[in-house]
Amino acid sequence: MTVRREAPGSPVTCGPGLPVIAGPWPTYQQFRHLPERERWVLYGSAKAYREALEGQGFVMAETYGEFIKRVTEELNI
């Protein structure tokens, strides 16, 4: 993946003008106190949200593996 910025203040793009979402975003640390079942529901929601963004053409700066590692650590699952 090649990420580039044309000029200071311009959006970061990848490939033919695809927007890049710099991460990590959002964070799930504030949900660590929830019961395990609810944390697993949030984990599923986080994956679905990322998939929806990618389906709209967004490119994530964070790889899928990095995303999974981060979210599972933040949710303590």
ZABANU-901852 format. One record per atom (N, C-alpha, C): x, y, z; residue in three letters; residue number from 1; atom name. Coordinates in Angstrom, 3 decimals. Layout:
{xx=X, yy=Y, zz=Z, aa=ALA, i=NUM, at=CA}
...
This chain:
{xx=0.853, yy=-1.176, zz=0.000, aa=MET, i=1, at=N}
{xx=0.000, yy=0.000, zz=0.000, aa=MET, i=1, at=CA}
{xx=0.894, yy=1.233, zz=0.000, aa=MET, i=1, at=C}
{xx=0.645, yy=2.130, zz=-0.903, aa=THR, i=2, at=N}
{xx=1.364, yy=3.396, zz=-0.968, aa=THR, i=2, at=CA}
{xx=0.435, yy=4.498, zz=-0.500, aa=THR, i=2, at=C}
{xx=0.841, yy=5.156, zz=0.562, aa=VAL, i=3, at=N}
{xx=0.048, yy=6.251, zz=1.111, aa=VAL, i=3, at=CA}
{xx=0.770, yy=7.539, zz=0.781, aa=VAL, i=3, at=C}
{xx=0.022, yy=8.526, zz=0.287, aa=ARG, i=4, at=N}
{xx=0.666, yy=9.792, zz=-0.069, aa=ARG, i=4, at=CA}
{xx=-0.235, yy=10.979, zz=0.261, aa=ARG, i=4, at=C}
{xx=0.416, yy=12.102, zz=0.463, aa=ARG, i=5, at=N}
{xx=-0.271, yy=13.369, zz=0.690, aa=ARG, i=5, at=CA}
{xx=0.269, yy=14.331, zz=-0.352, aa=ARG, i=5, at=C}
{xx=-0.620, yy=14.903, zz=-1.134, aa=GLU, i=6, at=N}
{xx=-0.202, yy=15.781, zz=-2.235, aa=GLU, i=6, at=CA}
{xx=0.381, yy=17.100, zz=-1.744, aa=GLU, i=6, at=C}
{xx=-0.253, yy=17.713, zz=-0.768, aa=ALA, i=7, at=N}
{xx=0.205, yy=19.002, zz=-0.252, aa=ALA, i=7, at=CA}
{xx=-0.160, yy=19.089, zz=1.224, aa=ALA, i=7, at=C}
{xx=0.571, yy=19.885, zz=1.990, aa=PRO, i=8, at=N}
{xx=0.220, yy=20.034, zz=3.408, aa=PRO, i=8, at=CA}
{xx=-1.247, yy=20.427, zz=3.568, aa=PRO, i=8, at=C}
{xx=-1.930, yy=19.718, zz=4.436, aa=GLY, i=9, at=N}
{xx=-3.342, yy=20.008, zz=4.686, aa=GLY, i=9, at=CA}
{xx=-4.298, yy=19.254, zz=3.787, aa=GLY, i=9, at=C}
{xx=-3.778, yy=18.614, zz=2.745, aa=SER, i=10, at=N}
{xx=-4.657, yy=17.846, zz=1.858, aa=SER, i=10, at=CA}
{xx=-4.879, yy=16.453, zz=2.440, aa=SER, i=10, at=C}
{xx=-5.965, yy=15.783, zz=2.043, aa=PRO, i=11, at=N}
{xx=-6.226, yy=14.451, zz=2.590, aa=PRO, i=11, at=CA}
{xx=-5.165, yy=13.441, zz=2.162, aa=PRO, i=11, at=C}
{xx=-4.906, yy=12.489, zz=3.026, aa=VAL, i=12, at=N}
{xx=-3.991, yy=11.404, zz=2.703, aa=VAL, i=12, at=CA}
{xx=-4.747, yy=10.430, zz=1.817, aa=VAL, i=12, at=C}
{xx=-4.114, yy=9.977, zz=0.734, aa=THR, i=13, at=N}
{xx=-4.771, yy=9.053, zz=-0.181, aa=THR, i=13, at=CA}
{xx=-3.903, yy=7.823, zz=-0.409, aa=THR, i=13, at=C}
{xx=-4.531, yy=6.805, zz=-0.953, aa=CYS, i=14, at=N}
{xx=-3.864, yy=5.559, zz=-1.282, aa=CYS, i=14, at=CA}
{xx=-4.398, yy=5.101, zz=-2.623, aa=CYS, i=14, at=C}
{xx=-3.511, yy=4.769, zz=-3.542, aa=GLY, i=15, at=N}
{xx=-3.980, yy=4.326, zz=-4.848, aa=GLY, i=15, at=CA}
{xx=-4.620, yy=5.477, zz=-5.594, aa=GLY, i=15, at=C}
{xx=-5.694, yy=5.196, zz=-6.342, aa=PRO, i=16, at=N}
{xx=-6.312, yy=6.239, zz=-7.173, aa=PRO, i=16, at=CA}
{xx=-7.210, yy=7.184, zz=-6.368, aa=PRO, i=16, at=C}
{xx=-6.620, yy=7.906, zz=-5.430, aa=GLY, i=17, at=N}
{xx=-7.377, yy=8.896, zz=-4.676, aa=GLY, i=17, at=CA}
{xx=-8.240, yy=8.352, zz=-3.564, aa=GLY, i=17, at=C}
{xx=-8.041, yy=7.084, zz=-3.155, aa=LEU, i=18, at=N}
{xx=-8.839, yy=6.523, zz=-2.065, aa=LEU, i=18, at=CA}
{xx=-8.445, yy=7.162, zz=-0.742, aa=LEU, i=18, at=C}
{xx=-9.418, yy=7.554, zz=0.081, aa=PRO, i=19, at=N}
{xx=-9.085, yy=8.158, zz=1.369, aa=PRO, i=19, at=CA}
{xx=-8.534, yy=7.115, zz=2.335, aa=PRO, i=19, at=C}
{xx=-7.592, yy=7.516, zz=3.155, aa=VAL, i=20, at=N}
{xx=-7.004, yy=6.636, zz=4.165, aa=VAL, i=20, at=CA}
{xx=-7.470, yy=7.103, zz=5.530, aa=VAL, i=20, at=C}
{xx=-7.970, yy=6.164, zz=6.322, aa=ILE, i=21, at=N}
{xx=-8.349, yy=6.478, zz=7.695, aa=ILE, i=21, at=CA}
{xx=-7.159, yy=6.134, zz=8.571, aa=ILE, i=21, at=C}
{xx=-6.537, yy=7.152, zz=9.143, aa=ALA, i=22, at=N}
{xx=-5.407, yy=6.927, zz=10.031, aa=ALA, i=22, at=CA}
{xx=-5.927, yy=6.425, zz=11.357, aa=ALA, i=22, at=C}
{xx=-5.237, yy=5.513, zz=11.935, aa=GLY, i=23, at=N}
{xx=-5.736, yy=4.917, zz=13.168, aa=GLY, i=23, at=CA}
{xx=-4.691, yy=4.970, zz=14.248, aa=GLY, i=23, at=C}
{xx=-4.922, yy=4.323, zz=15.312, aa=PRO, i=24, at=N}
{xx=-6.108, yy=3.510, zz=15.546, aa=PRO, i=24, at=CA}
{xx=-7.309, yy=4.356, zz=15.953, aa=PRO, i=24, at=C}
{xx=-8.438, yy=4.001, zz=15.410, aa=TRP, i=25, at=N}
{xx=-9.674, yy=4.707, zz=15.697, aa=TRP, i=25, at=CA}
{xx=-10.828, yy=3.797, zz=15.403, aa=TRP, i=25, at=C}
{xx=-11.857, yy=3.747, zz=16.125, aa=PRO, i=26, at=N}
{xx=-11.991, yy=4.272, zz=17.489, aa=PRO, i=26, at=CA}
{xx=-11.327, yy=3.347, zz=18.496, aa=PRO, i=26, at=C}
{xx=-11.260, yy=3.797, zz=19.730, aa=THR, i=27, at=N}
{xx=-10.694, yy=2.982, zz=20.797, aa=THR, i=27, at=CA}
{xx=-11.825, yy=2.320, zz=21.583, aa=THR, i=27, at=C}
{xx=-11.546, yy=1.142, zz=22.100, aa=TYR, i=28, at=N}
{xx=-12.558, yy=0.378, zz=22.830, aa=TYR, i=28, at=CA}
{xx=-12.184, yy=0.153, zz=24.294, aa=TYR, i=28, at=C}
{xx=-11.121, yy=0.817, zz=24.759, aa=GLN, i=29, at=N}
{xx=-10.645, yy=0.628, zz=26.133, aa=GLN, i=29, at=CA}
{xx=-11.701, yy=0.952, zz=27.180, aa=GLN, i=29, at=C}
{xx=-12.563, yy=1.913, zz=26.889, aa=GLN, i=30, at=N}
{xx=-13.553, yy=2.336, zz=27.875, aa=GLN, i=30, at=CA}
{xx=-14.607, yy=1.265, zz=28.129, aa=GLN, i=30, at=C}
{xx=-14.601, yy=0.169, zz=27.341, aa=PHE, i=31, at=N}
{xx=-15.590, yy=-0.891, zz=27.511, aa=PHE, i=31, at=CA}
{xx=-15.034, yy=-2.117, zz=28.222, aa=PHE, i=31, at=C}
{xx=-13.803, yy=-2.061, zz=28.715, aa=ARG, i=32, at=N}
{xx=-13.165, yy=-3.206, zz=29.379, aa=ARG, i=32, at=CA}
{xx=-13.933, yy=-3.683, zz=30.599, aa=ARG, i=32, at=C}
{xx=-14.659, yy=-2.796, zz=31.238, aa=HIS, i=33, at=N}
{xx=-15.353, yy=-3.147, zz=32.480, aa=HIS, i=33, at=CA}
{xx=-16.642, yy=-3.930, zz=32.234, aa=HIS, i=33, at=C}
{xx=-17.110, yy=-3.975, zz=30.997, aa=LEU, i=34, at=N}
{xx=-18.366, yy=-4.662, zz=30.688, aa=LEU, i=34, at=CA}
{xx=-18.201, yy=-6.171, zz=30.812, aa=LEU, i=34, at=C}
{xx=-19.296, yy=-6.893, zz=31.019, aa=PRO, i=35, at=N}
{xx=-19.225, yy=-8.355, zz=31.059, aa=PRO, i=35, at=CA}
{xx=-18.687, yy=-8.899, zz=29.725, aa=PRO, i=35, at=C}
{xx=-18.101, yy=-10.083, zz=29.778, aa=GLU, i=36, at=N}
{xx=-17.443, yy=-10.657, zz=28.601, aa=GLU, i=36, at=CA}
{xx=-18.370, yy=-10.754, zz=27.393, aa=GLU, i=36, at=C}
{xx=-19.603, yy=-11.148, zz=27.607, aa=ARG, i=37, at=N}
{xx=-20.538, yy=-11.295, zz=26.487, aa=ARG, i=37, at=CA}
{xx=-20.704, yy=-9.982, zz=25.729, aa=ARG, i=37, at=C}
{xx=-20.852, yy=-8.880, zz=26.454, aa=GLU, i=38, at=N}
{xx=-21.016, yy=-7.574, zz=25.827, aa=GLU, i=38, at=CA}
{xx=-19.742, yy=-7.145, zz=25.098, aa=GLU, i=38, at=C}
{xx=-18.578, yy=-7.506, zz=25.665, aa=ARG, i=39, at=N}
{xx=-17.318, yy=-7.169, zz=25.001, aa=ARG, i=39, at=CA}
{xx=-17.190, yy=-7.917, zz=23.677, aa=ARG, i=39, at=C}
{xx=-17.657, yy=-9.167, zz=23.640, aa=TRP, i=40, at=N}
{xx=-17.627, yy=-9.921, zz=22.386, aa=TRP, i=40, at=CA}
{xx=-18.580, yy=-9.313, zz=21.358, aa=TRP, i=40, at=C}
{xx=-19.710, yy=-8.806, zz=21.814, aa=VAL, i=41, at=N}
{xx=-20.650, yy=-8.129, zz=20.907, aa=VAL, i=41, at=CA}
{xx=-19.981, yy=-6.887, zz=20.319, aa=VAL, i=41, at=C}
{xx=-19.285, yy=-6.122, zz=21.145, aa=LEU, i=42, at=N}
{xx=-18.572, yy=-4.938, zz=20.665, aa=LEU, i=42, at=CA}
{xx=-17.473, yy=-5.313, zz=19.679, aa=LEU, i=42, at=C}
{xx=-16.799, yy=-6.428, zz=19.934, aa=TYR, i=43, at=N}
{xx=-15.760, yy=-6.902, zz=19.028, aa=TYR, i=43, at=CA}
{xx=-16.358, yy=-7.186, zz=17.648, aa=TYR, i=43, at=C}
{xx=-17.488, yy=-7.864, zz=17.616, aa=GLY, i=44, at=N}
{xx=-18.172, yy=-8.132, zz=16.354, aa=GLY, i=44, at=CA}
{xx=-18.601, yy=-6.854, zz=15.664, aa=GLY, i=44, at=C}
{xx=-19.070, yy=-5.889, zz=16.442, aa=SER, i=45, at=N}
{xx=-19.487, yy=-4.604, zz=15.885, aa=SER, i=45, at=CA}
{xx=-18.301, yy=-3.839, zz=15.307, aa=SER, i=45, at=C}
{xx=-17.169, yy=-3.899, zz=15.991, aa=ALA, i=46, at=N}
{xx=-15.968, yy=-3.219, zz=15.507, aa=ALA, i=46, at=CA}
{xx=-15.538, yy=-3.796, zz=14.163, aa=ALA, i=46, at=C}
{xx=-15.580, yy=-5.122, zz=14.044, aa=LYS, i=47, at=N}
{xx=-15.198, yy=-5.751, zz=12.775, aa=LYS, i=47, at=CA}
{xx=-16.190, yy=-5.384, zz=11.668, aa=LYS, i=47, at=C}
{xx=-17.468, yy=-5.368, zz=11.986, aa=ALA, i=48, at=N}
{xx=-18.484, yy=-5.019, zz=10.996, aa=ALA, i=48, at=CA}
{xx=-18.340, yy=-3.563, zz=10.560, aa=ALA, i=48, at=C}
{xx=-18.025, yy=-2.671, zz=11.494, aa=TYR, i=49, at=N}
{xx=-17.848, yy=-1.256, zz=11.184, aa=TYR, i=49, at=CA}
{xx=-16.659, yy=-1.060, zz=10.239, aa=TYR, i=49, at=C}
{xx=-15.562, yy=-1.742, zz=10.542, aa=ARG, i=50, at=N}
{xx=-14.390, yy=-1.649, zz=9.665, aa=ARG, i=50, at=CA}
{xx=-14.723, yy=-2.175, zz=8.273, aa=ARG, i=50, at=C}
{xx=-15.405, yy=-3.320, zz=8.214, aa=GLU, i=51, at=N}
{xx=-15.779, yy=-3.900, zz=6.925, aa=GLU, i=51, at=CA}
{xx=-16.667, yy=-2.944, zz=6.122, aa=GLU, i=51, at=C}
{xx=-17.593, yy=-2.268, zz=6.812, aa=ALA, i=52, at=N}
{xx=-18.479, yy=-1.320, zz=6.134, aa=ALA, i=52, at=CA}
{xx=-17.686, yy=-0.146, zz=5.566, aa=ALA, i=52, at=C}
{xx=-16.729, yy=0.370, zz=6.319, aa=LEU, i=53, at=N}
{xx=-15.896, yy=1.470, zz=5.833, aa=LEU, i=53, at=CA}
{xx=-15.070, yy=1.037, zz=4.628, aa=LEU, i=53, at=C}
{xx=-14.480, yy=-0.153, zz=4.723, aa=GLU, i=54, at=N}
{xx=-13.685, yy=-0.651, zz=3.605, aa=GLU, i=54, at=CA}
{xx=-14.570, yy=-0.893, zz=2.382, aa=GLU, i=54, at=C}
{xx=-15.791, yy=-1.331, zz=2.614, aa=GLY, i=55, at=N}
{xx=-16.740, yy=-1.538, zz=1.522, aa=GLY, i=55, at=CA}
{xx=-17.106, yy=-0.249, zz=0.804, aa=GLY, i=55, at=C}
{xx=-16.974, yy=0.865, zz=1.503, aa=GLN, i=56, at=N}
{xx=-17.246, yy=2.178, zz=0.908, aa=GLN, i=56, at=CA}
{xx=-16.009, yy=2.759, zz=0.239, aa=GLN, i=56, at=C}
{xx=-14.893, yy=2.004, zz=0.271, aa=GLY, i=57, at=N}
{xx=-13.687, yy=2.449, zz=-0.405, aa=GLY, i=57, at=CA}
{xx=-12.617, yy=3.050, zz=0.488, aa=GLY, i=57, at=C}
{xx=-12.857, yy=3.102, zz=1.793, aa=PHE, i=58, at=N}
{xx=-11.841, yy=3.640, zz=2.685, aa=PHE, i=58, at=CA}
{xx=-10.724, yy=2.617, zz=2.850, aa=PHE, i=58, at=C}
{xx=-9.499, yy=3.112, zz=2.962, aa=VAL, i=59, at=N}
{xx=-8.338, yy=2.277, zz=3.209, aa=VAL, i=59, at=CA}
{xx=-7.856, yy=2.595, zz=4.608, aa=VAL, i=59, at=C}
{xx=-7.680, yy=1.557, zz=5.409, aa=MET, i=60, at=N}
{xx=-7.251, yy=1.755, zz=6.789, aa=MET, i=60, at=CA}
{xx=-5.727, yy=1.767, zz=6.861, aa=MET, i=60, at=C}
{xx=-5.159, yy=2.700, zz=7.589, aa=ALA, i=61, at=N}
{xx=-3.713, yy=2.752, zz=7.776, aa=ALA, i=61, at=CA}
{xx=-3.253, yy=1.582, zz=8.633, aa=ALA, i=61, at=C}
{xx=-4.119, yy=1.085, zz=9.481, aa=GLU, i=62, at=N}
{xx=-3.846, yy=-0.040, zz=10.368, aa=GLU, i=62, at=CA}
{xx=-4.228, yy=-1.331, zz=9.629, aa=GLU, i=62, at=C}
{xx=-3.308, yy=-2.299, zz=9.530, aa=THR, i=63, at=N}
{xx=-3.641, yy=-3.551, zz=8.857, aa=THR, i=63, at=CA}
{xx=-4.734, yy=-4.279, zz=9.632, aa=THR, i=63, at=C}
{xx=-5.377, yy=-5.249, zz=8.969, aa=TYR, i=64, at=N}
{xx=-6.441, yy=-5.993, zz=9.640, aa=TYR, i=64, at=CA}
{xx=-5.904, yy=-6.740, zz=10.858, aa=TYR, i=64, at=C}
{xx=-4.724, yy=-7.334, zz=10.721, aa=GLY, i=65, at=N}
{xx=-4.112, yy=-8.041, zz=11.850, aa=GLY, i=65, at=CA}
{xx=-3.814, yy=-7.113, zz=13.018, aa=GLY, i=65, at=C}
{xx=-3.299, yy=-5.926, zz=12.727, aa=GLU, i=66, at=N}
{xx=-3.035, yy=-4.930, zz=13.775, aa=GLU, i=66, at=CA}
{xx=-4.341, yy=-4.491, zz=14.432, aa=GLU, i=66, at=C}
{xx=-5.372, yy=-4.327, zz=13.617, aa=PHE, i=67, at=N}
{xx=-6.690, yy=-3.934, zz=14.120, aa=PHE, i=67, at=CA}
{xx=-7.230, yy=-4.980, zz=15.093, aa=PHE, i=67, at=C}
{xx=-7.202, yy=-6.251, zz=14.682, aa=ILE, i=68, at=N}
{xx=-7.705, yy=-7.329, zz=15.533, aa=ILE, i=68, at=CA}
{xx=-6.919, yy=-7.394, zz=16.835, aa=ILE, i=68, at=C}
{xx=-5.596, yy=-7.326, zz=16.739, aa=LYS, i=69, at=N}
{xx=-4.745, yy=-7.366, zz=17.942, aa=LYS, i=69, at=CA}
{xx=-5.083, yy=-6.223, zz=18.887, aa=LYS, i=69, at=C}
{xx=-5.206, yy=-5.022, zz=18.342, aa=ARG, i=70, at=N}
{xx=-5.497, yy=-3.850, zz=19.177, aa=ARG, i=70, at=CA}
{xx=-6.857, yy=-3.961, zz=19.846, aa=ARG, i=70, at=C}
{xx=-7.880, yy=-4.296, zz=19.081, aa=VAL, i=71, at=N}
{xx=-9.232, yy=-4.333, zz=19.638, aa=VAL, i=71, at=CA}
{xx=-9.367, yy=-5.428, zz=20.694, aa=VAL, i=71, at=C}
{xx=-8.779, yy=-6.602, zz=20.446, aa=THR, i=72, at=N}
{xx=-8.869, yy=-7.671, zz=21.452, aa=THR, i=72, at=CA}
{xx=-8.127, yy=-7.282, zz=22.727, aa=THR, i=72, at=C}
{xx=-6.999, yy=-6.590, zz=22.581, aa=GLU, i=73, at=N}
{xx=-6.280, yy=-6.121, zz=23.771, aa=GLU, i=73, at=CA}
{xx=-7.079, yy=-5.053, zz=24.512, aa=GLU, i=73, at=C}
{xx=-7.673, yy=-4.130, zz=23.766, aa=GLU, i=74, at=N}
{xx=-8.447, yy=-3.062, zz=24.402, aa=GLU, i=74, at=CA}
{xx=-9.673, yy=-3.613, zz=25.124, aa=GLU, i=74, at=C}
{xx=-10.290, yy=-4.643, zz=24.546, aa=LEU, i=75, at=N}
{xx=-11.491, yy=-5.231, zz=25.159, aa=LEU, i=75, at=CA}
{xx=-11.143, yy=-6.338, zz=26.154, aa=LEU, i=75, at=C}
{xx=-9.849, yy=-6.670, zz=26.253, aa=ASN, i=76, at=N}
{xx=-9.392, yy=-7.715, zz=27.167, aa=ASN, i=76, at=CA}
{xx=-10.105, yy=-9.044, zz=26.892, aa=ASN, i=76, at=C}
{xx=-10.117, yy=-9.440, zz=25.612, aa=ILE, i=77, at=N}
{xx=-10.723, yy=-10.730, zz=25.239, aa=ILE, i=77, at=CA}
{xx=-9.725, yy=-11.576, zz=24.475, aa=ILE, i=77, at=C}
